[in-house]
């Protein structure tokens, strides 16, 4: 969701006038009214869980699916905005005039010991991990 | 723009960007070379199956170039090869919570340099994205890469095929160039078998090292073209000084996609990815094997057995073997990297970088060709930018081009190879070599003596003149002196003289040898022969 927020030009965020319940989840009534807008497909929960390595019980899937659907619908209101004359913002948050690059000078991190100390299992100076032969597991 | 002659390349219906640009630059070339620029002729290499049907291979290459920067892409950890495992790590490259990436300005500089060298369009604004997947060598669970707005696109690369394989010029399109970070190194204890150890080891020194990914258009048609494309890319990154492009070390990695189709059919065949090639020759052999495998299957009506998959090149058995099936396209759930601002370049920055580029390999080859050198010589001299620079300095002193080329490619190269040194590591200066060549030219010493004293120049950095004086090796060209030597030899060898005058003219060589022995090889050979013949034949 955070990523989606970064896509929104700041002004248009202010024009949304949906009443949101205290918990932050849009009310069912409000969500229904936007269903007619150009539909953004909600994610396939099972597929998403597999990709993100999350395990949900079938009960949780049943519970979360409609809630996620409503959140997607709430964001889908953005589809109604006519952006034909708006240049795509590649990334909101570009810092005007301030150099955001780092010079190529080495700097050894001072507390390597603490980081390596936090590694669950070491084998010599290697990090020990379970053997997974399949490359690029998504 | 030169319009010396009507160029066939421009007349073709879809002029390739290479054709237009290179045509403007090289219109002086013969029409034979010109026809090679035609895209059509580039795909003239087809594979003929046993039943006579012609197939065409379609090859595309994805290359990852590890940049030789001092630090990693997004943190200040030293980027060094061969250090103790996990010595160069920090919260950013280890993917620890709260750490934020900051882009290394050298990565941008190197990216722009390569993009310009590949004649591509530079995106003045580009962004980073997260490529998400899980694997033990990927600490963050995603790789910071560039997905839909890369730093460069739509370029091309000029390649000259080696003379011993038929020669020829090729121009291959480059789809895109983008910046990304490398993953760590995964070591499987107990080999790749499922039995054996159940654990692996991870070294994160490499995690976060900057990479440039170069994707080619699928325009190569043979293993040779693919290998030469890769070699030229290596030459380019070395010329630019952005990477050592070493395939064996892993600082340049090529993944190849191969498919075949009956000649003339527009649709592509099933694409197969090949990995694990550690050298250009391995690439060539792997691709040729794979083309053969696919054509054989297609031709036997078993084309459906060609699966879209990744195959590994097995160097031992010289074949590709199936690794696993590529189940459709991967879903990396790309989204823009929220922790990094867009990469903004000014046109001034790009122009300034362009002005700083060295003479690139292709331009150098064309210049050497115009000096009158053979293609064979051109390819050798222009291969290494240090050798080319040395050569340029020598001829810059007015030395004969062919002589300079021969000395550098012959004796100098042999000595360097023997001593395992680079041309920049010897004490011989271009000026010294120029002097040596000139001294031979004006007759002060013979070519043979020149070869003898060269090691001295290489090892001790003395000048040719110093070496000649020290050893008293200057060529004897005084006719009177030579005459007296010849007279002495003739007096000492009456039998051979009689034999020669009796018809055994081959004995001339014997007399030459004797004079050379006595004089320590210093007599001017041409003069010697003249004087000798006149004395023997009187």
Interface residues (C-beta under 8 A of the other chain):
Chain A: X2 X3 X6 X7 X51 X53 X90 X91 X93 X94 X95 X100 X101 X102 X103 X104 X105 X106 X107 X108 X109 X112 X115 X116 X123 X124 X125 X126 X127 X128 X129 X130 X131 X132 X133 X134 X135 X136 X137 X138
Chain B: X69 X70 X71 X76 X77 X78 X84 X85 X86 X87 X88 X89 X90 X91 X94 X96 X102 X103 X104 X105 X106 X108 X125 X126 X127 X132 X133 X134 X135 X136 X149 X186 X187 X188 X189 X190 X192 X194 X197 X198 X199 X200 X201 X202 X203 X204 X324 X330 X331 X332 X333 X335 X336 X338 X340 X341 X342 X344
